[in-house]
Amino acid sequence: MADPSDGTLAGMAAYSFLWPARGTTHALFLNELYVSEPWRGRGLGARWMTELRAVASGRAGCSRVEG
């Protein structure tokens, strides 16, 4: 995510989907969540986690977020 006013990087989230073993469901695996120093304490990490949960719930068969 970048600040639209000047393009500075606010942070990033890297994730992937884990393929399930037979009889289980998919998972979204959070590899990394980073918020740059000037942006910390503004709730960005919590907002990204909310978005990641929405991404996970929007994927058929994905029942959880792991990290």
C-alpha positions as CSV (number, residue, x, y, z in Angstrom):
1,M,0.0,0.0,0.0
2,A,1.3,3.4,-0.9
3,D,0.4,6.9,0.2
4,P,-1.6,8.3,-2.8
5,S,-0.3,11.8,-2.1
6,D,3.4,11.1,-2.6
7,G,3.7,7.4,-3.4
8,T,5.7,6.4,-0.3
9,L,5.3,2.8,0.7
10,A,3.2,2.3,3.8
11,G,3.7,-1.4,4.0
12,M,2.9,-4.8,2.5
13,A,1.3,-8.1,3.1
14,A,2.5,-11.3,1.4
15,Y,0.3,-14.3,1.5
16,S,-0.3,-17.6,-0.3
17,F,-3.0,-20.3,-0.2
18,L,-2.2,-23.7,1.3
19,W,-3.6,-26.6,-0.5
20,P,-5.4,-29.0,1.9
21,A,-4.8,-32.5,2.7
22,R,-7.6,-34.8,1.6
23,G,-10.8,-34.1,3.6
24,T,-9.7,-30.7,4.9
25,T,-10.1,-27.1,3.8
26,H,-7.8,-24.5,2.2
27,A,-6.0,-21.9,4.3
28,L,-4.7,-18.4,3.6
29,F,-1.1,-18.4,4.9
30,L,0.2,-14.9,5.9
31,N,3.9,-15.0,5.0
32,E,4.7,-11.4,6.0
33,L,2.9,-8.3,7.2
34,Y,5.0,-5.1,7.3
35,V,4.1,-1.6,8.2
36,S,6.8,1.0,7.7
37,E,7.8,3.1,10.7
38,P,6.0,6.4,9.7
39,W,2.7,4.5,9.3
40,R,2.7,2.4,12.5
41,G,0.1,3.1,15.1
42,R,-2.5,4.1,12.5
43,G,-4.4,0.8,12.4
44,L,-3.0,-0.3,9.0
45,G,-2.1,-3.8,10.2
46,A,-5.6,-4.3,11.5
47,R,-7.1,-3.1,8.3
48,W,-4.9,-5.4,6.2
49,M,-5.9,-8.4,8.5
50,T,-9.6,-7.5,7.9
51,E,-8.9,-7.5,4.1
52,L,-7.0,-10.8,4.2
53,R,-9.9,-12.4,6.1
54,A,-12.2,-11.1,3.3
55,V,-9.9,-12.6,0.7
56,A,-9.9,-15.9,2.5
57,S,-13.7,-16.0,2.9
58,G,-14.1,-15.1,-0.8
59,R,-12.1,-18.2,-1.9
60,A,-14.2,-21.3,-2.2
61,G,-13.1,-23.9,0.4
62,C,-10.9,-21.5,2.4
63,S,-11.8,-21.7,6.0
64,R,-9.0,-20.0,7.9
65,V,-6.1,-17.6,8.0
66,E,-2.8,-18.9,9.4
67,G,0.5,-17.1,9.9
